[in-house]
Structure formats: structure tokens, C-alpha cells
Amino acid sequence: MPHDPARETEALRAELRQALMSAFCNALHNSQLSPLAVMELTAEAVGAIYQEVVEAHRLDGDCPCGWRPSAEADIETLRAALDSAARPVPVTDLRLVRAAGRAWA
């Protein structure tokens, strides 16, 4: 099978989403916290993972992956990804829009 980066990225996205959803649901079920509070803890965990990866790259100095951490740019990239994924997608197919009422002529 030929190397397909887009397919691999999508598979990895689905795998990460499933792992996070499982952890989120377990935390929600095992605590008295609200969904938003658990999401906040999830975001903090992502931030902590970011810091660990940054530290690993600082220690290595010449990582073959080529990534050079830049806190400001990286955090903005993470914020943009969260913003993009969290916002509702506008409905462009009018057949999917729920009627809000009736128009009488």
C-alpha cells in the first residue's frame, strides 16, 4: 500500500480523539465535576504534554524531527486548532436546517 500522509494523519486524529474521549468520559464518570471542568483539566494535560516535549527537545538539542519549540507560535497554533475544532460548523445545506417557524402569505 502506498504511503498516504493524509490518510495516516486522519487515522492518528481519530485514534487520539478516541483516547481523549475515553479519558474524558472516565474522568466525568468518576468525578463530580462538570463537563467544562473536565475539559479544562484536559486542556491543562495537553499543555503539560507540550512542556514535556519542549523539555525533551531542549535536552536533545538536535532532534532529527527538526522541530524547534517556540512557545508563542506553538501556543497560538494550539489555540487555533482548539478554536477551529470547537466551533460549530455552519450549515450550508438548507435541507439540514431546522425550521424555526412558518411564513404565512
C-alpha positions in Angstrom: 0.0 0.0 0.0 1.5 3.4 -0.9 2.4 5.9 1.7 -0.6 8.3 2.2 0.2 11.1 4.7 -3.4 12.4 4.7 -4.8 9.0 5.5 -2.2 8.4 8.2 -2.9 11.9 9.7 -6.7 11.2 9.7 -6.2 7.8 11.3 -4.0 9.3 14.0 -6.5 12.1 14.6 -9.2 9.5 15.1 -7.0 7.5 17.5 -6.1 10.5 19.6 -9.7 11.7 19.7 -10.9 8.2 20.9 -8.2 8.1 23.6 -9.1 11.6 24.8 -12.8 10.8 24.7 -12.3 7.7 26.7 -10.2 9.5 29.3 -12.7 12.4 29.4 -15.7 10.1 29.9 -13.9 8.1 32.6 -13.0 11.4 34.4 -16.5 12.7 34.1 -18.0 9.4 35.4 -15.6 9.1 38.3 -15.9 12.7 39.5 -18.5 15.2 40.5 -17.0 17.7 38.0 -18.9 19.4 35.2 -18.1 18.6 31.6 -16.4 22.0 31.3 -14.3 21.5 34.4 -13.1 18.1 32.9 -12.4 19.8 29.6 -10.3 22.4 31.4 -8.3 19.6 33.1 -7.9 18.0 29.6 -6.5 21.3 28.2 -4.1 21.5 31.2 -2.9 18.0 30.4 -2.3 18.9 26.8 -0.3 21.9 28.0 1.7 19.7 30.3 2.4 17.3 27.5 3.6 20.3 25.4 6.0 21.3 28.2 7.4 17.8 28.5 8.0 17.6 24.7 9.7 21.0 24.8 12.0 19.9 27.6 12.9 16.7 25.6 13.8 18.9 22.6 15.9 21.2 24.7 17.8 18.3 26.2 18.3 16.6 22.8 19.4 19.8 21.1 19.5 18.3 17.6 16.3 16.2 17.3 16.0 14.5 13.9 12.4 15.6 13.7 13.5 19.2 13.1 11.0 20.8 15.4 12.3 23.9 17.2 9.9 24.8 20.0 8.6 28.4 20.0 6.2 28.9 22.9 4.4 31.9 21.5 3.9 30.5 18.0 3.2 26.9 19.2 0.6 28.0 21.8 -1.1 30.2 19.1 -1.1 27.1 16.8 -2.7 25.0 19.6 -5.3 27.8 20.3 -6.2 28.0 16.6 -6.6 24.2 16.4 -8.8 24.2 19.5 -10.9 27.1 18.2 -11.3 25.5 14.8 -12.4 22.2 16.2 -14.6 23.5 19.0 -16.7 25.9 16.9 -19.9 24.6 15.3 -19.6 24.1 11.5 -22.0 26.4 9.7 -24.7 24.5 7.8 -24.5 25.2 4.1 -27.1 22.6 3.0 -30.5 24.2 3.7 -32.1 20.8 3.7 -30.3 20.2 7.1 -31.6 23.5 8.7 -34.4 23.0 11.2 -37.4 25.2 10.5 -37.7 28.0 13.1 -41.4 28.7 12.3 -43.8 29.2 9.5 -44.1 32.0 7.0 -47.7 32.9 6.1 -48.5 34.7 2.9 
